[in-house]
Amino acid sequence: MRRPGDLKEGVETPLVLRDLTPGRKKYAMRHVIAFLSRNPDDMPSMDRLRVRTVVGVPLPETWGVTILGDLPLELPGRPYQDFYAALSAAAKVEPESPVKR
């Protein structure tokens, strides 16, 4: 996250998720639309989310996340400058493939 204050509960939020589980898929990335909750125990279907800053510093809180759908992996814009604007713009378009649970 660029600014931790950008996280909002109960609102469809565009996010970049990275899997930090050791193994071949470590650092795998997904652009998604998700609902967030400050209390991951609110709903049994929520996964736990550890939020990190842009430079990888973990924030102390653990959030709950429910993925609603995937966004395109390739976003228009200039690298490292327009990323958050492009992610938000992509979120306003219908997600490509909703995640089925």
Residue frames relative to the residue before (quaternion, step in Angstrom):
aa qw qx qy qz dx dy dz
M 1.0000 0.0000 0.0000 0.0000 0.00 0.00 0.00
R 0.4415 -0.6649 0.5332 0.2805 3.50 -1.05 0.78
R 0.7818 0.0200 0.0165 0.6230 3.58 0.96 -0.93
P 0.4359 -0.7163 0.4725 0.2713 3.61 -0.58 1.08
G 0.6046 0.5774 -0.3541 0.4191 3.61 1.12 -0.52
D 0.5484 0.6222 -0.3902 0.3998 3.60 1.27 -0.22
L 0.5762 0.5809 -0.3850 0.4270 3.61 1.20 -0.35
K 0.0300 -0.7974 0.6020 -0.0296 3.56 -0.82 1.05
E 0.4187 -0.7066 0.5159 0.2434 3.55 -1.01 0.83
G 0.8647 0.1920 -0.1226 0.4477 3.55 -1.18 0.68
V 0.6174 0.4983 -0.3469 0.5002 3.58 1.23 0.39
E 0.5014 -0.6187 0.4938 0.3491 3.59 -1.00 0.73
T 0.0238 -0.8257 0.5600 -0.0637 3.55 -0.58 1.20
P 0.3432 -0.7085 0.5658 0.2453 3.62 -0.88 0.85
L 0.0001 -0.8076 0.5875 -0.0509 3.57 -0.87 0.99
V 0.2738 -0.6745 0.6462 0.2293 3.51 -1.37 0.29
L 0.1074 -0.7987 0.5912 0.0305 3.55 -0.64 1.13
R 0.0894 -0.7702 0.6299 0.0460 3.56 -1.06 0.82
D 0.3320 -0.7247 0.5741 0.1871 3.53 -1.00 0.90
L 0.1248 -0.8188 0.5589 0.0407 3.58 -0.58 1.15
T 0.3414 0.7281 -0.5118 0.3024 3.58 1.23 0.44
P 0.4914 -0.6617 0.4625 0.3267 3.63 -0.80 0.91
G 0.5456 0.6014 -0.4655 0.3522 3.55 -1.15 0.68
R 0.7842 -0.3642 0.2412 0.4407 3.55 -1.34 -0.14
K 0.7489 0.3981 -0.2243 0.4799 3.60 1.03 -0.68
K 0.3113 0.7467 -0.5309 0.2524 3.60 1.20 0.32
Y 0.8099 0.2047 -0.2318 0.4984 3.53 -1.02 0.98
A 0.3280 0.7210 -0.5382 0.2878 3.62 1.16 0.32
M 0.2043 -0.8093 0.5469 0.0648 3.58 -0.91 0.95
R 0.0325 -0.7621 0.6463 0.0213 3.54 -1.21 0.70
H 0.2419 -0.6947 0.6536 0.1777 3.54 -1.15 0.72
V 0.0516 0.8306 -0.5471 0.0903 3.59 -0.62 1.09
I 0.3282 -0.6253 0.6489 0.2832 3.48 -1.48 0.09
A 0.0672 0.8224 -0.5569 0.0949 3.59 -0.76 1.01
F 0.3590 -0.6473 0.6171 0.2671 3.51 -1.41 0.32
L 0.1828 -0.7875 0.5831 0.0808 3.56 -1.04 0.84
S 0.0624 -0.7651 0.6390 0.0482 3.52 -1.26 0.54
R 0.4815 -0.6669 0.4842 0.2981 3.57 -1.00 0.78
N 0.7385 0.3244 -0.1969 0.5573 3.57 1.20 -0.48
P 0.2768 -0.8062 0.4971 0.1623 3.62 -0.18 1.22
D 0.6302 0.5390 -0.3390 0.4442 3.60 1.21 -0.29
D 0.4049 0.7377 -0.4569 0.2882 3.63 1.30 -0.05
M 0.8027 0.0756 -0.0009 0.5916 3.55 0.90 -0.95
P 0.4850 -0.6923 0.4436 0.2978 3.60 -0.82 0.90
S 0.6637 0.5209 -0.3182 0.4324 3.61 1.12 -0.50
M 0.5386 0.6324 -0.4064 0.3806 3.61 1.24 -0.07
D 0.3157 -0.6999 0.6061 0.2076 3.52 -1.19 0.69
R 0.4920 -0.6413 0.4937 0.3210 3.55 -1.23 0.40
L 0.1411 -0.7862 0.6006 0.0352 3.54 -1.05 0.89
R 0.1594 -0.7450 0.6418 0.0876 3.55 -0.84 1.04
V 0.2392 -0.7930 0.5496 0.1090 3.57 -0.50 1.19
R 0.0930 -0.7811 0.6169 0.0251 3.53 -1.06 0.90
T 0.5280 -0.6013 0.4904 0.3452 3.53 -1.23 0.49
V 0.7265 -0.4174 0.3093 0.4497 3.57 -1.31 0.11
V 0.7380 0.3932 -0.2278 0.4989 3.60 1.02 -0.72
G 0.6534 -0.5910 0.2854 0.3772 3.60 1.24 0.33
V 0.4570 0.6696 -0.4687 0.3507 3.60 1.20 0.19
P 0.3543 -0.7520 0.5071 0.2275 3.64 -0.62 1.05
L 0.3697 -0.6967 0.5698 0.2308 3.55 -1.08 0.79
P 0.6111 -0.6231 0.3456 0.3447 3.61 -1.05 0.66
E 0.6838 0.4902 -0.3044 0.4466 3.65 1.02 -0.64
T 0.2536 -0.6972 0.6414 0.1956 3.51 -1.30 0.50
W 0.2208 -0.7785 0.5799 0.0944 3.57 -0.90 0.99
G 0.3780 -0.6489 0.5909 0.2947 3.53 -1.35 0.15
V 0.0641 -0.8038 0.5913 0.0088 3.59 -0.99 0.79
T 0.0729 -0.7425 0.6644 0.0437 3.53 -1.13 0.82
I 0.2905 -0.7697 0.5467 0.1558 3.57 -0.60 1.15
L 0.2562 -0.7884 0.5479 0.1124 3.56 -0.78 1.10
G 0.7862 -0.1898 0.1485 0.5691 3.57 1.08 -0.67
D 0.4849 -0.6575 0.5006 0.2861 3.52 -1.31 0.34
L 0.2712 -0.7140 0.6230 0.1691 3.52 -1.25 0.62
P 0.6549 -0.5052 0.3561 0.4348 3.63 -1.18 0.31
L 0.4904 -0.6531 0.4879 0.3081 3.58 -1.11 0.66
E 0.7281 0.3481 -0.2217 0.5473 3.57 1.09 -0.66
L 0.0791 -0.8036 0.5899 -0.0070 3.54 -0.75 1.12
P 0.4894 -0.6570 0.4726 0.3247 3.60 -1.02 0.70
G 0.5366 0.6276 -0.4622 0.3234 3.57 -1.21 0.45
R 0.5824 -0.5626 0.4497 0.3770 3.54 -1.34 0.08
P 0.5312 -0.6503 0.4297 0.3322 3.61 -0.79 0.92
Y 0.8625 0.1319 -0.1454 0.4664 3.53 -1.12 0.90
Q 0.6984 0.4350 -0.2968 0.4847 3.60 1.18 0.12
D 0.8062 0.2552 -0.1087 0.5226 3.57 0.87 -0.94
F 0.3164 0.8088 -0.4697 0.1585 3.60 1.23 0.07
Y 0.7194 0.4434 -0.2756 0.4583 3.60 0.70 -1.00
A 0.6254 0.5131 -0.3406 0.4792 3.60 1.05 -0.65
A 0.6643 0.4976 -0.3052 0.4669 3.60 0.96 -0.86
L 0.6385 0.5189 -0.3308 0.4622 3.59 0.99 -0.76
S 0.6570 0.4957 -0.3081 0.4772 3.58 0.97 -0.82
A 0.6445 0.5132 -0.3223 0.4663 3.59 1.00 -0.80
A 0.6521 0.5055 -0.3181 0.4670 3.59 0.97 -0.81
A 0.6305 0.5468 -0.3331 0.4389 3.58 1.07 -0.66
K 0.6390 0.5362 -0.3300 0.4419 3.59 1.13 -0.55
V 0.6174 0.4854 -0.3287 0.5245 3.56 1.33 -0.27
E 0.6407 -0.5259 0.3867 0.4041 3.59 -1.14 0.59
P 0.4785 -0.6620 0.4833 0.3150 3.67 -0.80 0.91
E 0.5957 -0.6175 0.3991 0.3235 3.57 -1.12 0.84
S 0.8139 -0.0794 0.1043 0.5660 3.55 0.66 -1.06
P 0.3248 -0.7605 0.5221 0.2087 3.58 -0.41 1.12
V 0.4653 -0.6661 0.5085 0.2851 3.53 -1.08 0.73
K 0.2270 -0.7668 0.5863 0.1295 3.57 -0.83 0.95
R 0.1053 -0.7943 0.5977 0.0281 3.53 -0.86 1.02
